[in-house]
Amino acid sequence: MTNKEILQVAMKQSAEDIGCKTEDFIKKENVVVPLKLGTDAKKYYELPIGCNFISYGSNIVVGASEDMLKVVKEYVSLYEFYHCFETPNMYWLNEKINPMGKGVCFMAEYYLPDMSRLSNIPCDFELRVLGKEDFEELYLPQWSNALCKDRKHLDVLGVGAYEKGKLVGLSGCSADAKDMWQIGVDVLPEYRRKGIAKSITSRLAYEILEREKIPFYCTAWSNIRSARNAMKSGFLPAWAEMTVKPKKVIDDMNQNLK
């Protein structure tokens, strides 16, 4: 599979996620459409959503709820599209939508494999390919990026790094979309900086591709360690997202993190 084919699959999925057309992501002008979660939208999208901004680098495409269409159209017309994902411009949006009981909630950068750079990167630890049957005892805090206890049914494949039978690093993927599986990675603190993360990430990417699915990787802009691992593992930035949610959802999330 080529980089172009992989990107096309990702754009098609993003179109399904917000209710736009695949070709909207390569237009020069910004596009705003009524938000519609498709039947095959990524599993982690949950209503209510005020709007979701997506950029593959050419423009912004936004799926917005009916009450937000006007303000979103104004917002994307005021600023350069990539500045709409950052402060201080974001403050303009937050001030406008605050009376609606909404606010900016999620911001993330997504990566896709670069087939010219992806390779099976070795490390000094034993690697094992793991399946669903191997995960049941692994839903522990130290593996919470690789596996998701609340969505066990989506955890389908993993690669573990072992030292003398002890699991020291784990990459796992969730079947978040029909044709795309998302990778998450954890390495025990005392085993970091030993090349484990990039090894288990790249190996899992290969295992996913062999199953005719597209691996993708998500991280916050500020998570430099994770972003660096994505790059070292053969991935490149592909698209960015910013999601507006009701303030009650945001407040509940902040409360739960205390």
Buried (B, 14 or more C-beta within 10 A) or exposed (E): EEBEEBBEBBBBBBBBBBBBEBEBBEEEEBBBBEBEBEEEBBBBBEEEBBBBBBBBEBBBBBBBBEEBBEBBBEBBEEBEBEEBBEEEBBEBBEEBBEEBEBBBBBBBBBBBBBBEBBEEBEBEBEBBEBEEEBBEEBBEEBBEBBBBEEEEEBBBBBBBBBBEEEBBBBBBBBBBBBEBBBBBBBBBEEBEEBBBBBBBBBBBBBBBBEEEBBBBBBBEEEBEEBBEBBBBBBBBBBBBBBBBBBBEBBEEEEEEEE
